[in-house]
């Protein structure tokens, strides 16, 4: 975290990290190795770059997991 970051910015950063960790748990990946998780995320980022069909496919999967459309 950057030195001199405001309290509000730190709180927002912390909340975002907690929410992102919750996504790992929701996906059923809580007990996977960190290297695997990072590899999955890097691979997904590369595969979705410029591929709107793949982005839409993965967004649909995620929306169903949340129980609604979007996000």
N, CA, C and O atoms as a GROMACS GRO file, in nm:
protein
  284
    1UNK      N    1   0.083  -0.117   0.000
    1UNK     CA    2   0.000   0.000   0.000
    1UNK      C    3   0.088   0.124   0.000
    1UNK      O    4   0.196   0.124   0.061
    2UNK      N    5   0.044   0.226  -0.066
    2UNK     CA    6   0.124   0.347  -0.078
    2UNK      C    7   0.132   0.421   0.054
    2UNK      O    8   0.034   0.432   0.128
    3UNK      N    9   0.253   0.472   0.083
    3UNK     CA   10   0.272   0.551   0.205
    3UNK      C   11   0.189   0.679   0.193
    3UNK      O   12   0.185   0.742   0.087
    4UNK      N   13   0.125   0.716   0.301
    4UNK     CA   14   0.046   0.837   0.300
    4UNK      C   15  -0.095   0.818   0.247
    4UNK      O   16  -0.167   0.915   0.227
    5UNK      N   17  -0.136   0.694   0.223
    5UNK     CA   18  -0.270   0.667   0.174
    5UNK      C   19  -0.371   0.706   0.282
    5UNK      O   20  -0.349   0.678   0.400
    6UNK      N   21  -0.479   0.770   0.245
    6UNK     CA   22  -0.577   0.814   0.343
    6UNK      C   23  -0.647   0.695   0.407
    6UNK      O   24  -0.648   0.585   0.353
    7UNK      N   25  -0.706   0.721   0.522
    7UNK     CA   26  -0.780   0.616   0.594
    7UNK      C   27  -0.893   0.562   0.508
    7UNK      O   28  -0.914   0.441   0.502
    8UNK      N   29  -0.967   0.650   0.442
    8UNK     CA   30  -1.077   0.606   0.357
    8UNK      C   31  -1.026   0.520   0.242
    8UNK      O   32  -1.089   0.420   0.206
    9UNK      N   33  -0.914   0.558   0.184
    9UNK     CA   34  -0.858   0.480   0.073
    9UNK      C   35  -0.813   0.343   0.122
    9UNK      O   36  -0.831   0.244   0.052
   10UNK      N   37  -0.754   0.337   0.241
   10UNK     CA   38  -0.712   0.208   0.298
   10UNK      C   39  -0.832   0.119   0.326
   10UNK      O   40  -0.828  -0.001   0.298
   11UNK      N   41  -0.938   0.177   0.380
   11UNK     CA   42  -1.059   0.100   0.408
   11UNK      C   43  -1.120   0.046   0.279
   11UNK      O   44  -1.162  -0.070   0.272
   12UNK      N   45  -1.123   0.130   0.176
   12UNK     CA   46  -1.178   0.088   0.048
   12UNK      C   47  -1.093  -0.025  -0.012
   12UNK      O   48  -1.147  -0.123  -0.064
   13UNK      N   49  -0.962  -0.011  -0.004
   13UNK     CA   50  -0.870  -0.112  -0.055
   13UNK      C   51  -0.889  -0.245   0.019
   13UNK      O   52  -0.894  -0.351  -0.043
   14UNK      N   53  -0.900  -0.238   0.151
   14UNK     CA   54  -0.918  -0.358   0.232
   14UNK      C   55  -1.050  -0.426   0.199
   14UNK      O   56  -1.055  -0.548   0.184
   15UNK      N   57  -1.156  -0.349   0.188
   15UNK     CA   58  -1.288  -0.405   0.155
   15UNK      C   59  -1.285  -0.474   0.018
   15UNK      O   60  -1.340  -0.583   0.002
   16UNK      N   61  -1.222  -0.412  -0.078
   16UNK     CA   62  -1.212  -0.470  -0.212
   16UNK      C   63  -1.138  -0.604  -0.208
   16UNK      O   64  -1.180  -0.700  -0.272
   17UNK      N   65  -1.029  -0.610  -0.134
   17UNK     CA   66  -0.952  -0.734  -0.123
   17UNK      C   67  -1.033  -0.844  -0.056
   17UNK      O   68  -1.026  -0.960  -0.097
   18UNK      N   69  -1.109  -0.809   0.047
   18UNK     CA   70  -1.194  -0.907   0.115
   18UNK      C   71  -1.301  -0.959   0.018
   18UNK      O   72  -1.327  -1.079   0.013
   19UNK      N   73  -1.362  -0.869  -0.058
   19UNK     CA   74  -1.464  -0.910  -0.155
   19UNK      C   75  -1.404  -1.002  -0.262
   19UNK      O   76  -1.467  -1.100  -0.301
   20UNK      N   77  -1.283  -0.970  -0.309
   20UNK     CA   78  -1.218  -1.054  -0.410
   20UNK      C   79  -1.186  -1.192  -0.353
   20UNK      O   80  -1.199  -1.293  -0.423
   21UNK      N   81  -1.143  -1.196  -0.227
   21UNK     CA   82  -1.120  -1.325  -0.163
   21UNK      C   83  -1.248  -1.406  -0.153
   21UNK      O   84  -1.246  -1.528  -0.167
   22UNK      N   85  -1.358  -1.338  -0.128
   22UNK     CA   86  -1.488  -1.405  -0.122
   22UNK      C   87  -1.525  -1.471  -0.254
   22UNK      O   88  -1.592  -1.574  -0.256
   23UNK      N   89  -1.481  -1.412  -0.364
   23UNK     CA   90  -1.507  -1.473  -0.495
   23UNK      C   91  -1.434  -1.605  -0.509
   23UNK      O   92  -1.487  -1.700  -0.567
   24UNK      N   93  -1.313  -1.612  -0.456
   24UNK     CA   94  -1.236  -1.737  -0.459
   24UNK      C   95  -1.311  -1.845  -0.382
   24UNK      O   96  -1.322  -1.959  -0.427
   25UNK      N   97  -1.364  -1.809  -0.265
   25UNK     CA   98  -1.439  -1.903  -0.183
   25UNK      C   99  -1.566  -1.946  -0.256
   25UNK      O  100  -1.597  -2.065  -0.262
   26UNK      N  101  -1.640  -1.850  -0.312
   26UNK     CA  102  -1.765  -1.880  -0.383
   26UNK      C  103  -1.743  -1.973  -0.501
   26UNK      O  104  -1.829  -2.054  -0.535
   27UNK      N  105  -1.626  -1.960  -0.565
   27UNK     CA  106  -1.594  -2.045  -0.680
   27UNK      C  107  -1.551  -2.186  -0.638
   27UNK      O  108  -1.527  -2.271  -0.724
   28UNK      N  109  -1.541  -2.210  -0.507
   28UNK     CA  110  -1.502  -2.342  -0.459
   28UNK      C  111  -1.353  -2.367  -0.463
   28UNK      O  112  -1.308  -2.482  -0.468
   29UNK      N  113  -1.275  -2.260  -0.461
   29UNK     CA  114  -1.129  -2.271  -0.474
   29UNK      C  115  -1.054  -2.234  -0.346
   29UNK      O  116  -0.934  -2.209  -0.350
   30UNK      N  117  -1.124  -2.232  -0.234
   30UNK     CA  118  -1.065  -2.188  -0.108
   30UNK      C  119  -0.936  -2.262  -0.073
   30UNK      O  120  -0.841  -2.200  -0.024
   31UNK      N  121  -0.930  -2.391  -0.098
   31UNK     CA  122  -0.817  -2.471  -0.051
   31UNK      C  123  -0.712  -2.498  -0.159
   31UNK      O  124  -0.622  -2.579  -0.140
   32UNK      N  125  -0.724  -2.432  -0.272
   32UNK     CA  126  -0.626  -2.448  -0.379
   32UNK      C  127  -0.500  -2.369  -0.347
   32UNK      O  128  -0.503  -2.272  -0.271
   33UNK      N  129  -0.391  -2.411  -0.406
   33UNK     CA  130  -0.264  -2.340  -0.386
   33UNK      C  131  -0.271  -2.202  -0.452
   33UNK      O  132  -0.335  -2.184  -0.556
   34UNK      N  133  -0.205  -2.109  -0.390
   34UNK     CA  134  -0.205  -1.972  -0.443
   34UNK      C  135  -0.147  -1.964  -0.583
   34UNK      O  136  -0.195  -1.885  -0.665
   35UNK      N  137  -0.046  -2.044  -0.613
   35UNK     CA  138   0.013  -2.043  -0.747
   35UNK      C  139  -0.090  -2.087  -0.851
   35UNK      O  140  -0.094  -2.032  -0.961
   36UNK      N  141  -0.172  -2.186  -0.817
   36UNK     CA  142  -0.278  -2.230  -0.909
   36UNK      C  143  -0.379  -2.119  -0.931
   36UNK      O  144  -0.418  -2.091  -1.044
   37UNK      N  145  -0.422  -2.056  -0.823
   37UNK     CA  146  -0.520  -1.948  -0.835
   37UNK      C  147  -0.467  -1.835  -0.923
   37UNK      O  148  -0.538  -1.785  -1.010
   38UNK      N  149  -0.344  -1.796  -0.900
   38UNK     CA  150  -0.285  -1.690  -0.981
   38UNK      C  151  -0.274  -1.734  -1.127
   38UNK      O  152  -0.301  -1.656  -1.218
   39UNK      N  153  -0.234  -1.858  -1.148
   39UNK     CA  154  -0.227  -1.910  -1.285
   39UNK      C  155  -0.362  -1.908  -1.355
   39UNK      O  156  -0.371  -1.870  -1.472
   40UNK      N  157  -0.466  -1.948  -1.284
   40UNK     CA  158  -0.601  -1.944  -1.341
   40UNK      C  159  -0.640  -1.803  -1.381
   40UNK      O  160  -0.694  -1.780  -1.489
   41UNK      N  161  -0.612  -1.708  -1.292
   41UNK     CA  162  -0.649  -1.569  -1.320
   41UNK      C  163  -0.569  -1.510  -1.436
   41UNK      O  164  -0.624  -1.438  -1.520
   42UNK      N  165  -0.440  -1.540  -1.440
   42UNK     CA  166  -0.357  -1.490  -1.551
   42UNK      C  167  -0.405  -1.550  -1.683
   42UNK      O  168  -0.416  -1.479  -1.783
   43UNK      N  169  -0.432  -1.681  -1.683
   43UNK     CA  170  -0.481  -1.746  -1.805
   43UNK      C  171  -0.613  -1.686  -1.850
   43UNK      O  172  -0.632  -1.660  -1.969
   44UNK      N  173  -0.704  -1.664  -1.756
   44UNK     CA  174  -0.833  -1.605  -1.791
   44UNK      C  175  -0.816  -1.464  -1.847
   44UNK      O  176  -0.883  -1.427  -1.943
   45UNK      N  177  -0.728  -1.387  -1.787
   45UNK     CA  178  -0.704  -1.250  -1.835
   45UNK      C  179  -0.652  -1.251  -1.978
   45UNK      O  180  -0.694  -1.170  -2.061
   46UNK      N  181  -0.562  -1.344  -2.006
   46UNK     CA  182  -0.507  -1.353  -2.142
   46UNK      C  183  -0.612  -1.401  -2.242
   46UNK      O  184  -0.620  -1.350  -2.353
   47UNK      N  185  -0.692  -1.501  -2.202
   47UNK     CA  186  -0.793  -1.556  -2.292
   47UNK      C  187  -0.906  -1.459  -2.320
   47UNK      O  188  -0.966  -1.464  -2.427
   48UNK      N  189  -0.936  -1.371  -2.226
   48UNK     CA  190  -1.048  -1.279  -2.246
   48UNK      C  191  -1.008  -1.147  -2.311
   48UNK      O  192  -1.094  -1.070  -2.355
   49UNK      N  193  -0.878  -1.121  -2.318
   49UNK     CA  194  -0.831  -0.997  -2.380
   49UNK      C  195  -0.876  -0.992  -2.526
   49UNK      O  196  -0.831  -1.071  -2.608
   50UNK      N  197  -0.966  -0.900  -2.557
   50UNK     CA  198  -1.012  -0.882  -2.694
   50UNK      C  199  -1.107  -0.990  -2.742
   50UNK      O  200  -1.143  -0.990  -2.860
   51UNK      N  201  -1.149  -1.081  -2.656
   51UNK     CA  202  -1.240  -1.189  -2.697
   51UNK      C  203  -1.374  -1.169  -2.626
   51UNK      O  204  -1.397  -1.221  -2.517
   52UNK      N  205  -1.461  -1.093  -2.690
   52UNK     CA  206  -1.589  -1.060  -2.629
   52UNK      C  207  -1.679  -1.182  -2.611
   52UNK      O  208  -1.760  -1.186  -2.519
   53UNK      N  209  -1.665  -1.280  -2.698
   53UNK     CA  210  -1.746  -1.402  -2.684
   53UNK      C  211  -1.708  -1.476  -2.556
   53UNK      O  212  -1.794  -1.520  -2.481
   54UNK      N  213  -1.577  -1.490  -2.532
   54UNK     CA  214  -1.531  -1.557  -2.410
   54UNK      C  215  -1.568  -1.477  -2.286
   54UNK      O  216  -1.607  -1.534  -2.184
   55UNK      N  217  -1.556  -1.345  -2.294
   55UNK     CA  218  -1.594  -1.260  -2.181
   55UNK      C  219  -1.743  -1.277  -2.149
   55UNK      O  220  -1.781  -1.288  -2.033
   56UNK      N  221  -1.826  -1.280  -2.252
   56UNK     CA  222  -1.970  -1.297  -2.234
   56UNK      C  223  -2.001  -1.434  -2.175
   56UNK      O  224  -2.086  -1.445  -2.087
   57UNK      N  225  -1.933  -1.536  -2.222
   57UNK     CA  226  -1.953  -1.672  -2.172
   57UNK      C  227  -1.920  -1.680  -2.022
   57UNK      O  228  -1.998  -1.734  -1.944
   58UNK      N  229  -1.806  -1.626  -1.984
   58UNK     CA  230  -1.765  -1.630  -1.845
   58UNK      C  231  -1.852  -1.540  -1.756
   58UNK      O  232  -1.879  -1.574  -1.641
   59UNK      N  233  -1.897  -1.428  -1.810
   59UNK     CA  234  -1.988  -1.339  -1.736
   59UNK      C  235  -2.120  -1.410  -1.708
   59UNK      O  236  -2.176  -1.395  -1.599
   60UNK      N  237  -2.169  -1.486  -1.804
   60UNK     CA  238  -2.292  -1.562  -1.786
   60UNK      C  239  -2.276  -1.665  -1.675
   60UNK      O  240  -2.364  -1.680  -1.590
   61UNK      N  241  -2.165  -1.736  -1.675
   61UNK     CA  242  -2.137  -1.834  -1.570
   61UNK      C  243  -2.135  -1.766  -1.433
   61UNK      O  244  -2.196  -1.815  -1.338
   62UNK      N  245  -2.065  -1.654  -1.424
   62UNK     CA  246  -2.056  -1.581  -1.298
   62UNK      C  247  -2.190  -1.528  -1.252
   62UNK      O  248  -2.222  -1.535  -1.133
   63UNK      N  249  -2.268  -1.474  -1.344
   63UNK     CA  250  -2.400  -1.420  -1.308
   63UNK      C  251  -2.490  -1.530  -1.254
   63UNK      O  252  -2.565  -1.508  -1.159
   64UNK      N  253  -2.485  -1.648  -1.315
   64UNK     CA  254  -2.564  -1.761  -1.266
   64UNK      C  255  -2.521  -1.800  -1.125
   64UNK      O  256  -2.605  -1.832  -1.041
   65UNK      N  257  -2.389  -1.796  -1.098
   65UNK     CA  258  -2.339  -1.830  -0.965
   65UNK      C  259  -2.387  -1.728  -0.861
   65UNK      O  260  -2.412  -1.764  -0.746
   66UNK      N  261  -2.402  -1.602  -0.902
   66UNK     CA  262  -2.453  -1.499  -0.812
   66UNK      C  263  -2.605  -1.507  -0.801
   66UNK      O  264  -2.664  -1.450  -0.710
   67UNK      N  265  -2.667  -1.579  -0.895
   67UNK     CA  266  -2.812  -1.593  -0.891
   67UNK      C  267  -2.887  -1.483  -0.961
   67UNK      O  268  -3.005  -1.462  -0.934
   68UNK      N  269  -2.819  -1.410  -1.050
   68UNK     CA  270  -2.886  -1.303  -1.123
   68UNK      C  271  -2.808  -1.272  -1.251
   68UNK      O  272  -2.702  -1.329  -1.275
   69UNK      N  273  -2.861  -1.182  -1.331
   69UNK     CA  274  -2.795  -1.141  -1.456
   69UNK      C  275  -2.707  -1.021  -1.429
   69UNK      O  276  -2.740  -0.935  -1.347
   70UNK      N  277  -2.594  -1.015  -1.499
   70UNK     CA  278  -2.505  -0.899  -1.492
   70UNK      C  279  -2.396  -0.913  -1.391
   70UNK      O  280  -2.378  -1.019  -1.331
   71UNK      N  281  -2.322  -0.806  -1.372
   71UNK     CA  282  -2.205  -0.794  -1.286
   71UNK      C  283  -2.097  -0.873  -1.345
   71UNK      O  284  -1.987  -0.879  -1.291
   0.00000   0.00000   0.00000
